[in-house]
Amino acid sequence: MNVPEWLDIIVRSVIFVIVLFLMTKLLGKKQLAELSVFEYIAGITIGGITSEVVMGLERSIINAIIAIVCFSSVPFLVEWVSLKNKKARDFLEGTGTVFIKDGKIMEDNLKKEKYSADELLELLRKKNVFNVSEVQFAILEQSGDLNVLLKKEHRPVTMKDLQMPYKSEKEPQTVIMDGEVLDEPLSVAGLNRRWLNEELDKLGVAMENVYLGQVDSDGQLSVDLYDDQIKVPSPQEKPLLLATINKCQADLELFALATDSASAKAMYAKNAKKLKDMLKKLDPALHD
């Protein structure tokens, strides 16, 4: 029985989509993110084999599958050898090349990797660096990415540099998606549906109108609605708490000034200082 040519092509295409999918799954995510030389060669060859067989120029599907498996095994073999021997890894996968050191361009390394000054400047601009003299160290990785370390005086200032207190954050939990409550993330955040309903009431929105709802590490709920025209008020718990503590601290200082009792004055001043010290510690949490 003669199979129509169009049906033969469809069957062959489906078979090779499945085969290529399985081989890609075996290769893993690393090969999807960045290709080594051997993976690039294998990919081109596999694509050529597949197109030949799908269009019927090569009738043997089994032989084509064997060839695909053989070429797909090359990256596995290369990776296995690389893991066992550093010299082999450096030869097969390559090593990073220093392009800039102490604000000075390594011209010989640029020529070795066949990069021009313009191309180097383009890579730097992608890292938001526009002045070579600001760079402490820049290295071209084997993947082709340029990693840049700025000189200390040109790096962004951090809270640690300013010796300010700070707290670590946990990843936000998505507790509402497409108007449906996700109980597991809600439980991970140590919360429940009753709390969630109360927070939604404070914001004045209904559950079914929420496209996405997330709870941050401080237990604050933020929502995105289906209707982008509706304005959702920002959470007020932190500003209200900060204002209340500030008022208490100011009242204690005022009481200390107003009283004639030495013991009361000392007590008010002492507690006012405690609140002031507490505000310094809480400030990073109450202002983020």
C-alpha positions as CSV (number, residue, x, y, z in Angstrom):
1,M,0.0,0.0,0.0
2,N,1.4,3.3,-1.1
3,V,1.3,6.0,1.6
4,P,0.7,9.5,0.3
5,E,3.8,11.6,0.4
6,W,2.2,14.3,2.6
7,L,1.2,11.7,5.2
8,D,4.7,10.1,5.1
9,I,6.2,13.5,5.8
10,I,3.8,14.1,8.7
11,V,4.6,10.7,10.3
12,R,8.3,11.2,9.9
13,S,8.1,14.7,11.4
14,V,6.1,13.5,14.4
15,I,8.6,10.6,15.0
16,F,11.6,13.0,14.9
17,V,10.0,15.6,17.0
18,I,9.6,13.0,19.7
19,V,13.2,11.7,19.2
20,L,14.7,15.2,19.3
21,F,12.6,16.1,22.4
22,L,13.8,13.0,24.3
23,M,17.5,13.7,23.3
24,T,17.1,17.4,24.4
25,K,15.7,16.3,27.7
26,L,18.7,14.0,28.2
27,L,21.1,16.8,27.4
28,G,19.6,18.9,30.1
29,K,18.9,22.7,30.5
30,K,22.6,23.6,30.4
31,Q,22.7,22.8,26.6
32,L,19.7,25.0,26.1
33,A,21.3,28.0,27.8
34,E,24.8,27.8,26.3
35,L,26.4,25.6,23.7
36,S,29.9,24.3,23.7
37,V,31.8,23.7,20.4
38,F,30.9,20.0,20.4
39,E,27.2,20.7,21.2
40,Y,27.1,23.2,18.4
41,I,28.6,20.7,15.9
42,A,26.2,18.0,17.1
43,G,23.2,20.3,16.8
44,I,24.0,21.3,13.2
45,T,24.5,17.7,12.2
46,I,21.4,16.4,13.9
47,G,19.4,19.1,12.2
48,G,20.8,18.1,8.8
49,I,20.0,14.4,9.4
50,T,16.5,15.2,10.6
51,S,15.6,17.3,7.6
52,E,17.0,14.7,5.2
53,V,14.9,11.9,6.7
54,V,11.7,14.0,7.2
55,M,11.7,15.0,3.5
56,G,12.2,11.4,2.5
57,L,15.7,11.8,0.9
58,E,17.0,9.2,3.2
59,R,14.5,6.4,3.6
60,S,15.9,4.6,6.7
61,I,14.5,6.0,9.8
62,I,16.3,3.6,12.0
63,N,19.7,4.5,10.6
64,A,18.9,8.2,11.1
65,I,17.9,7.6,14.7
66,I,21.2,5.7,15.3
67,A,23.1,8.6,13.8
68,I,21.3,11.1,16.0
69,V,22.0,9.1,19.2
70,C,25.7,8.8,18.2
71,F,26.0,12.6,17.7
72,S,24.0,13.3,20.8
73,S,26.3,11.2,22.9
74,V,29.3,13.3,21.9
75,P,28.5,16.1,24.4
76,F,28.0,13.5,27.2
77,L,31.4,12.0,26.4
78,V,33.1,15.5,26.3
79,E,31.5,16.5,29.6
80,W,32.5,13.2,31.3
81,V,36.1,13.7,30.2
82,S,36.0,17.3,31.3
83,L,34.9,16.4,34.8
84,K,37.7,13.9,35.1
85,N,40.6,16.0,33.9
86,K,41.1,19.8,34.3
87,K,43.6,20.0,31.4
88,A,41.2,18.2,29.1
89,R,38.4,20.5,30.4
90,D,40.5,23.6,29.6
91,F,41.4,22.3,26.1
92,L,37.8,21.1,25.2
93,E,35.8,23.9,26.8
94,G,38.3,26.7,27.0
95,T,39.1,29.1,29.8
96,G,38.2,32.7,30.6
97,T,40.3,35.5,29.0
98,V,41.2,38.6,30.9
99,F,40.3,41.7,28.8
100,I,40.9,44.5,31.4
101,K,43.1,44.5,34.5
102,D,43.4,47.5,36.9
103,G,41.7,49.8,34.3
104,K,44.2,48.7,31.5
105,I,43.1,46.9,28.4
106,M,45.0,43.6,27.6
107,E,45.4,44.2,23.8
108,D,47.1,40.9,23.2
109,N,44.2,39.0,24.8
110,L,41.8,41.0,22.7
111,K,43.6,40.0,19.5
112,K,43.8,36.4,20.7
113,E,40.0,36.2,21.0
114,K,39.5,38.2,17.8
115,Y,37.8,41.1,19.5
116,S,38.1,44.8,18.5
117,A,38.1,47.8,20.9
118,D,34.6,48.7,19.6
119,E,33.3,45.2,20.5
120,L,34.8,45.4,24.0
121,L,33.2,48.8,24.6
122,E,29.9,47.4,23.4
123,L,30.2,44.5,25.9
124,L,31.0,47.0,28.7
125,R,28.0,49.2,27.8
126,K,25.8,46.2,28.2
127,K,27.1,46.1,31.8
128,N,26.3,49.8,32.2
129,V,30.0,50.6,32.2
130,F,31.1,53.5,29.9
131,N,34.6,54.2,31.2
132,V,37.4,51.6,31.0
133,S,39.4,53.3,33.7
134,E,36.6,52.5,36.2
135,V,37.0,48.7,35.7
136,Q,39.2,46.7,38.1
137,F,38.8,43.4,36.3
138,A,37.0,42.2,33.2
139,I,37.1,38.6,31.9
140,L,35.5,37.0,28.9
141,E,34.1,33.7,30.0
142,Q,34.1,30.6,27.8
143,S,30.4,31.1,27.2
144,G,31.1,34.5,25.6
145,D,29.8,36.6,28.5
146,L,31.9,39.5,29.8
147,N,32.0,39.7,33.6
148,V,33.1,43.0,35.0
149,L,34.3,44.0,38.5
150,L,34.4,47.8,39.0
151,K,37.0,49.5,41.2
152,K,35.8,49.9,44.7
153,E,35.2,53.7,44.5
154,H,32.9,53.2,41.5
155,R,30.8,50.4,42.9
156,P,27.2,51.1,44.1
157,V,27.0,52.0,47.8
158,T,25.4,49.3,49.9
159,M,23.7,49.4,53.3
160,K,26.7,47.5,54.6
161,D,29.1,50.2,53.3
162,L,27.1,52.8,55.2
163,Q,27.0,50.5,58.3
164,M,23.3,50.7,58.4
165,P,21.2,47.9,59.9
166,Y,19.4,45.7,57.4
167,K,17.5,42.5,57.4
168,S,17.5,39.6,55.0
169,E,14.4,38.9,52.9
170,K,12.6,35.7,52.0
171,E,11.1,35.1,48.6
172,P,7.5,36.3,48.3
173,Q,4.8,33.7,48.3
174,T,2.1,33.8,45.5
175,V,-1.1,33.2,47.4
176,I,-3.7,34.1,44.7
177,M,-3.5,33.2,41.0
178,D,-6.3,33.8,38.5
179,G,-8.8,34.6,41.3
180,E,-8.0,31.3,43.1
181,V,-6.4,30.9,46.6
182,L,-3.2,28.8,46.7
183,D,-3.3,27.2,50.1
184,E,0.2,25.7,50.1
185,P,2.1,29.0,49.7
186,L,-0.3,30.6,52.1
187,S,0.6,28.0,54.7
188,V,4.4,28.4,54.0
189,A,4.0,32.1,54.8
190,G,2.4,31.1,58.1
191,L,-1.0,32.6,57.1
192,N,-4.5,31.4,56.5
193,R,-7.6,32.2,54.4
194,R,-9.2,34.3,57.1
195,W,-6.2,36.6,57.2
196,L,-6.2,36.8,53.4
197,N,-9.9,37.8,53.3
198,E,-9.3,40.4,56.0
199,E,-6.5,41.9,53.9
200,L,-8.6,42.0,50.8
201,D,-11.3,43.7,52.7
202,K,-8.8,46.4,53.8
203,L,-7.9,46.9,50.2
204,G,-11.5,46.9,49.1
205,V,-11.2,44.2,46.4
206,A,-12.9,40.9,45.8
207,M,-11.1,37.6,45.5
208,E,-12.4,36.9,42.0
209,N,-11.1,40.3,40.8
210,V,-7.5,39.5,41.7
211,Y,-5.3,38.2,38.9
212,L,-2.2,37.8,41.2
213,G,-1.6,38.2,44.9
214,Q,1.7,37.9,46.7
215,V,2.8,38.1,50.3
216,D,6.3,39.5,51.1
217,S,8.6,38.4,53.9
218,D,7.1,41.1,56.2
219,G,3.6,39.6,55.7
220,Q,2.3,42.4,53.4
221,L,-0.2,41.6,50.7
222,S,0.2,43.1,47.2
223,V,-2.3,42.4,44.5
224,D,-2.6,42.9,40.7
225,L,-6.2,43.1,39.5
226,Y,-7.8,42.1,36.2
227,D,-9.0,45.6,35.7
228,D,-5.8,47.8,35.5
229,Q,-8.0,51.0,35.8
230,I,-8.8,50.2,39.4
231,K,-6.4,51.9,41.8
232,V,-5.4,49.6,44.7
233,P,-4.2,51.5,47.9
234,S,-0.7,50.7,49.0
235,P,-0.4,48.8,52.4
236,Q,-0.6,51.3,55.3
237,E,0.4,49.0,58.2
238,K,4.1,50.0,58.3
239,P,3.6,53.8,57.8
240,L,0.9,53.7,60.6
241,L,3.2,51.8,62.9
242,L,6.1,54.1,62.3
243,A,3.9,57.2,62.9
244,T,2.6,55.7,66.1
245,I,6.0,54.9,67.5
246,N,7.3,58.3,66.5
247,K,4.4,60.0,68.3
248,C,5.0,57.9,71.4
249,Q,8.6,58.8,71.4
250,A,7.9,62.5,70.9
251,D,5.2,62.4,73.7
252,L,7.7,60.9,76.2
253,E,10.2,63.6,75.4
254,L,7.5,66.2,75.9
255,F,6.4,64.7,79.2
256,A,10.1,64.7,80.4
257,L,10.3,68.4,79.7
258,A,6.9,69.3,81.2
259,T,7.2,67.4,84.6
260,D,8.8,68.9,87.7
261,S,9.4,65.5,89.2
262,A,13.0,64.4,88.9
263,S,12.2,60.7,89.0
264,A,9.4,61.1,86.4
265,K,11.6,63.2,84.2
266,A,14.3,60.5,84.3
267,M,11.8,57.7,83.6
268,Y,10.3,59.6,80.6
269,A,13.7,60.4,79.2
270,K,14.9,56.8,79.6
271,N,11.9,55.4,77.8
272,A,12.1,58.0,75.1
273,K,15.7,57.0,74.5
274,K,14.6,53.3,74.3
275,L,12.0,54.1,71.7
276,K,14.5,56.1,69.7
277,D,17.0,53.2,69.8
278,M,14.2,50.8,68.7
279,L,13.3,53.1,65.8
280,K,16.9,52.9,64.5
281,K,16.7,49.1,64.5
282,L,13.2,49.0,63.0
283,D,13.9,51.7,60.4
284,P,15.0,49.4,57.5
285,A,11.9,47.2,58.0
286,L,9.5,50.1,58.3
287,H,10.7,52.0,55.3
288,D,11.1,49.3,52.6
